[in-house]
Amino acid sequence: VQLQASGGGSVQAGGSLKLSCKASGMILSTFTGSRKAWYRQAPGKQRESVAELTSGGSTNYQDSVKGRFTISRDNSKRTVYLQMNSLEPDDTAVYYCNVKFGSRYYWGQGTQVTVSS
């Protein structure tokens, strides 16, 4: 199983980006039954959870991104998305996708998001 993240880039404050994370080599039932999440890690800081999407479809967000970020998935494409609007300089980080199924965790390689003021 490999997770390939894409969509990062450099934007000005107030801009938007949409991250994608495609799971290759994962059967559909595993993908649909998994918990999906996005994490981020800023320079000098610990990795933190940004958004979570449970197998049942519930979502949870870090307080700082509520109302601005939206996590979603397309099961048929085995892809998780993170729509990020109203980006702020504090959102600058490497973003990682994560898929958890049972006791197994899968991580993407990370995609850089840089927000300038």
Buried (B, 14 or more C-beta within 10 A) or exposed (E): BEBBBBBBEEBEEEBEBEBBBBBEEBEEEBBBEBBBBBBBBBEEEEBEEBBBBEEEEEEEBBEEBEEBBBBBBEEEEBBBBBBBBEBBEEBBBBBBBBBBBEEEEBBBEBBEBBBEE
